[in-house]
Amino acid sequence: MSEYIHKTHNGTVLLYHLVFPAKYRRAVFDDRVDEVLKEVCLEISERYQLKFLEIVTDKDHVHFVVQSVPTYSVTRMVSILKSITAREIFRRCPHVKKTLWGGEF
């Protein structure tokens, strides 16, 4: 399923299963938002040494299976994912911001 990430002195396999529901459990993940989410995750993986093994969306939440390096804590990784994906989805899909009332994802 996953491979070791090799650095200078170590090899690691850190896998995280993260579930992010939308605010108020609103059904905001349509085909366009799903496409944008996957594009943004590819950009994040290039920049932050994260490998997305699975990205699965339902109508009101998204599941990530992420492989990471030990330099990022779980809280740092979650804050990176939530902030960048929310900002880009709001920018590329403005209808989502209207659906979520105050514009918080």
C-alpha positions as CSV (number, residue, x, y, z in Angstrom):
1,M,0.0,0.0,0.0
2,S,2.7,2.5,0.9
3,E,6.4,2.7,0.6
4,Y,9.1,3.9,3.0
5,I,10.1,7.5,2.7
6,H,13.9,7.5,2.9
7,K,15.9,10.4,4.3
8,T,19.6,10.6,5.1
9,H,19.6,8.4,8.2
10,N,16.1,6.8,8.4
11,G,13.2,5.3,6.5
12,T,9.7,5.9,7.8
13,V,6.1,4.8,7.1
14,L,3.8,7.2,8.9
15,L,0.2,6.8,7.8
16,Y,-2.7,8.9,9.0
17,H,-6.4,8.5,8.3
18,L,-8.0,11.9,8.6
19,V,-11.7,12.7,8.4
20,F,-12.8,16.3,7.8
21,P,-16.5,17.1,7.9
22,A,-17.8,20.3,6.4
23,K,-19.2,22.9,8.8
24,Y,-22.8,22.1,9.9
25,R,-22.4,18.8,7.9
26,R,-23.6,20.7,4.8
27,A,-23.5,18.8,1.6
28,V,-20.9,20.8,-0.3
29,F,-18.7,18.2,-1.9
30,D,-20.0,17.9,-5.5
31,D,-18.0,16.9,-8.6
32,R,-16.4,20.3,-9.1
33,V,-15.3,20.7,-5.5
34,D,-14.0,17.1,-5.5
35,E,-11.9,17.9,-8.6
36,V,-10.5,21.1,-7.0
37,L,-9.8,19.3,-3.8
38,K,-7.7,16.7,-5.5
39,E,-5.8,19.4,-7.5
40,V,-5.0,21.3,-4.4
41,C,-3.8,18.1,-2.6
42,L,-1.4,17.4,-5.5
43,E,0.0,20.9,-5.0
44,I,0.3,20.4,-1.2
45,S,2.1,17.0,-1.7
46,E,4.7,18.7,-3.9
47,R,5.4,21.5,-1.4
48,Y,5.2,19.7,2.0
49,Q,6.5,16.2,1.5
50,L,3.1,14.6,2.1
51,K,1.9,11.7,0.0
52,F,-1.9,11.3,-0.4
53,L,-2.6,7.7,-0.8
54,E,-6.4,8.1,-0.8
55,I,-8.8,11.0,-1.1
56,V,-12.5,10.0,-0.8
57,T,-15.3,12.5,-0.6
58,D,-18.9,12.0,0.5
59,K,-21.6,14.7,0.3
60,D,-20.6,16.2,3.7
61,H,-17.1,15.0,4.6
62,V,-13.8,14.0,3.1
63,H,-11.4,11.1,4.1
64,F,-7.7,11.4,3.6
65,V,-5.1,8.7,4.0
66,V,-1.8,10.6,4.1
67,Q,1.8,9.4,4.4
68,S,4.1,11.9,6.1
69,V,7.6,12.5,7.2
70,P,8.3,12.7,11.0
71,T,9.3,16.4,10.8
72,Y,5.6,17.4,10.8
73,S,3.4,16.9,13.8
74,V,-0.1,15.7,13.3
75,T,-1.5,19.1,14.3
76,R,0.8,20.9,11.9
77,M,-0.2,18.6,9.1
78,V,-3.9,19.0,9.8
79,S,-3.6,22.8,10.0
80,I,-1.8,22.8,6.6
81,L,-4.4,20.6,5.0
82,K,-7.4,22.5,6.4
83,S,-6.2,26.0,5.8
84,I,-4.9,25.5,2.2
85,T,-7.7,23.3,1.0
86,A,-10.4,25.6,2.4
87,R,-8.8,28.8,1.0
88,E,-8.4,27.3,-2.5
89,I,-11.9,25.8,-2.6
90,F,-13.4,29.1,-1.6
91,R,-11.3,30.9,-4.2
92,R,-12.1,28.4,-7.1
93,C,-15.7,27.5,-6.1
94,P,-17.4,30.6,-4.7
95,H,-20.8,28.8,-4.5
96,V,-19.4,26.8,-1.5
97,K,-18.8,30.0,0.5
98,K,-22.4,31.0,0.1
99,T,-23.6,27.5,1.1
100,L,-21.6,27.7,4.4
101,W,-23.2,31.0,5.5
102,G,-20.1,32.6,7.1
103,G,-17.5,31.2,4.8
104,E,-15.8,28.9,7.2
105,F,-15.1,25.4,6.0
